[in-house]
Amino acid sequence: MKNSRQFTPRVGEVRSNGLPPEPPDGERTVLVTGGGGYIGCVLVPRLIDRGYRVRLLDALWWGEAPIAGFRDRVELVERDVRDLPEGTLDGVDAVIHLAGLSNDPTAEYDPDANWQMNALATEALGAACVERGIERLVFASSCSLYDGLPRGMHAETAPIDPAGAYATSKRYAEESLAALVDEGLCPVFLRNGTVYGHSPRMRYDLVVNTFVKDALLEGRLQLHGGGWMWRPLVDIRDAADAMILALEAPAELCCGEVFNVLHANYQIRELAMLVAGSVQLLGRSVVLEEVPAPPLVRDYECSNAKLSTRLGFFPSHSVVDAVSDLLARLDFSDIESLTDPRYYNIRWLEARAASAAEAR
Ligand SMILES: NC(=O)c1ccc[n+]([C@@H]2O[C@H](COP(=O)([O-])OP(=O)(O)OC[C@H]3O[C@@H](n4cnc5c(N)ncnc54)[C@H](O)[C@@H]3O)[C@@H](O)[C@H]2O)c1
């Protein structure tokens, strides 16, 4: 399939998101768990460029190919976060914790594994940090904690009451780390909105990225129940920079604090229109189609005010920016490859489980 028109590159400077240009301290070593994943593969090179030494602990479910661009600049520990090898925290000044099951379908597929990885392993990692005198731990939590609350805008103080396996484990992880503040841990909880944009470890199971894939492959975007549901979203570059910000922020501003990380709340319908318009600019036709809503829909909004007022951070990459960037990076001669199971966490997990069963 050919891209019928050339893409016009974005003109003008990208707005700053407020991350200071230089880190406050000299060389420091950061342990990034799950650094071989979608967010990690964008975060780790940014940390390295900022002068950090990175130890990357990851079970590498997607292999080494996604980390090839920085493999020789990190210390790689290929292990499961549930089984931290001796010495993992030696010489580490701070931790950014991303490892675990990273969406609802994978958590529901294996709730026990989800609990072990997302809840218990996080609690154990926090305790290990306390033991070693490591204070700063940035935790990748999720705005899906707000799902199920009454409609409307929610701040970090909202009385969350999540029901699903994924969000329940994230809440336990937050609470278990917060309980360690009195013992000297300085956890910072980043509740990320659904992330969009390009990564060397690409995911097409996140709403904006999925729409880009569907618009290109099917020329059609389906709006379940009309697509009126709200969702907080953030660009992957801003999500990564927010983690660096949380790593570097003064303790008095962030210890034990929760921050929502989002560019904006969007309605799914609006996202479809933004993606369809961007793809139409390539001369391709994209149809929007209303279909009945499934029994369970995720519909929630939350506020990004605390991140901006307290830490001076303003996510700067819009959905339109990210979609343009994604389209500019795609190899249109191999567009069918976007259906590869490796880009869909639940399909990849099922495929791995099937091949493990076959090998037994
Ligand atoms: N992507 C999003 O939209 C989003 C939104 C909110 C929160 N988050 C959180 O951010 C984190 C990273 O998300 P992502 O999109 O990069 O996910 P991802 O699935 O792409 O990456 C997760 C990484 O962790 C590794 N991993 C998983 N379980 C592990 C284990 N037990 N031991 C060692 N390594 C393990 C995987 O190999 C992978 O490299 C997750 O904690 C997720 O819950 C993501």
The ligand as an ORCA input file, in Angstrom:
! r2SCAN-3c Opt
* xyz 0 1
  N       0.883      2.986     28.497
  C      -0.102      3.597     29.157
  O      -1.060      4.146     28.573
  C      -0.057      3.661     30.672
  C      -1.011      4.452     31.333
  C      -1.003      4.489     32.728
  C      -0.040      3.781     33.429
  N       0.877      3.024     32.752
  C       1.870      2.261     33.531
  O       3.165      2.554     33.066
  C       3.988      1.387     33.148
  C       4.630      1.116     31.801
  O       3.612      0.952     30.825
  P       3.968      0.566     29.321
  O       2.863      1.060     28.465
  O       5.359      0.979     29.020
  O       3.859     -1.014     29.410
  P       4.572     -2.171     28.580
  O       3.711     -3.350     28.767
  O       4.913     -1.712     27.219
  O       5.946     -2.369     29.359
  C       6.075     -3.043     30.564
  C       7.518     -3.532     30.650
  O       7.692     -4.191     31.891
  C       8.266     -5.457     31.675
  N       7.725     -6.327     32.690
  C       6.426     -6.669     32.871
  N       6.305     -7.469     33.934
  C       7.547     -7.619     34.435
  C       8.068     -8.327     35.544
  N       7.275     -9.068     36.332
  N       9.396     -8.260     35.792
  C      10.212     -7.518     34.990
  N       9.761     -6.837     33.918
  C       8.453     -6.891     33.655
  C       7.894     -5.873     30.268
  O       8.859     -6.763     29.711
  C       7.882     -4.524     29.555
  O       9.155     -4.220     29.032
  C       3.094      0.269     33.640
  O       3.273      0.136     35.036
  C       1.688      0.764     33.344
  O       0.753      0.230     34.241
  C       0.890      2.955     31.387
*
